[in-house]
Amino acid sequence: MRLLEHLLIELADSLPDGAGGEAYGVRVEVQSAELTLPIESTVGKDGETFASPPRGRQATGFDAPLGKLRLAFARGGA
């Protein structure tokens, strides 16, 4: 697991800027995105929150219940 803030930065960096361009005659830009993701999470000794995507698809009685992370990203204008 990694720190929650590192997971958030990784998710934000993975969003595409857009697609197309002059060669295609059209340009599509991503201005905002909303995500709802399942996560495994835990709180460390120092109160830091750790999170990661689930490690597998099959749940067992030994697995901790998954949480949900809901995010909304928006690009700011310059």
C-alpha angles and dihedrals in degrees: 000000000000134000112286092238090056090052090050092050091048091051093048091049091051094061112105120243090219142280140258127030142182093317090058097040092235137068125201118194128194110229099168142002135190121205134186111191135175112236141182110224142176138174117239129220092267094050094260116145118230123194142169139167113273113282095224146000101242114081120208133189088257095059121096113241115268122247128213126239116201116193136177119195124190130179116231121224120241 
